Amino acid sequence: MKVMINGVSRDLPDGATVARAVQELTSSAAGVAVAVNDEVVRRGAWQSTTLSEHDRVEVLTAVQGG
């Protein structure tokens, strides 16, 4: 299935979860926030939240600096 992750179309297997989408971008879960179709998904729900065709996923990472 095709989903948009941070504005880029990606192919994921049917039944893919938010956790799988995060893995597409980063191997670290620390400092990461996710929204699906403009709704924030709690970290505890990443494994159980399945994605659907054409969902829009935004994966945001915290950055330190000054």
C-alpha positions as CSV (number, residue, x, y, z in Angstrom):
1,M,0.0,0.0,0.0
2,K,1.1,3.6,-0.5
3,V,1.3,6.1,2.3
4,M,2.8,9.5,2.6
5,I,5.6,9.8,5.1
6,N,6.8,13.3,5.7
7,G,5.5,14.3,2.2
8,V,7.1,11.4,0.3
9,S,5.1,8.5,-1.1
10,R,6.3,5.1,0.2
11,D,5.3,1.5,-0.3
12,L,4.5,-0.4,2.9
13,P,3.1,-3.8,3.3
14,D,-0.7,-4.1,4.0
15,G,-1.3,-3.9,7.7
16,A,1.8,-1.9,8.4
17,T,1.8,-0.1,11.7
18,V,2.9,3.4,12.8
19,A,6.0,1.7,14.3
20,R,6.9,0.4,10.8
21,A,6.5,3.9,9.3
22,V,8.9,5.3,12.0
23,Q,11.4,2.6,11.1
24,E,11.4,3.8,7.5
25,L,13.0,7.0,8.7
26,T,14.9,6.3,11.9
27,S,16.2,3.5,14.0
28,S,15.7,5.5,17.2
29,A,12.3,6.0,18.9
30,A,13.7,8.5,21.4
31,G,12.7,12.1,20.7
32,V,10.2,11.1,18.0
33,A,6.6,12.2,17.7
34,V,4.1,10.9,15.1
35,A,0.9,12.1,13.6
36,V,-1.4,10.2,11.2
37,N,-3.8,12.3,9.2
38,D,-3.2,15.2,11.6
39,E,-3.9,13.2,14.7
40,V,-1.1,12.6,17.2
41,V,-0.4,8.9,17.9
42,R,0.9,8.1,21.4
43,R,4.1,6.1,21.5
44,G,2.3,3.3,23.3
45,A,-0.1,2.9,20.4
46,W,2.5,2.8,17.6
47,Q,2.6,-1.1,17.5
48,S,-1.2,-1.4,17.4
49,T,-2.1,1.5,15.1
50,T,-2.4,0.2,11.6
51,L,-2.1,2.4,8.5
52,S,-4.4,2.5,5.5
53,E,-3.8,3.3,1.9
54,H,-3.1,7.0,1.3
55,D,-2.7,7.8,5.0
56,R,-0.5,10.9,5.7
57,V,2.2,10.2,8.4
58,E,4.4,12.9,9.8
59,V,7.4,11.7,11.8
60,L,9.0,14.5,13.8
61,T,12.3,14.2,15.6
62,A,13.6,16.5,18.4
63,V,16.8,18.4,17.5
64,Q,19.1,20.0,20.0
65,G,21.2,23.1,19.2
66,G,21.5,26.7,19.7
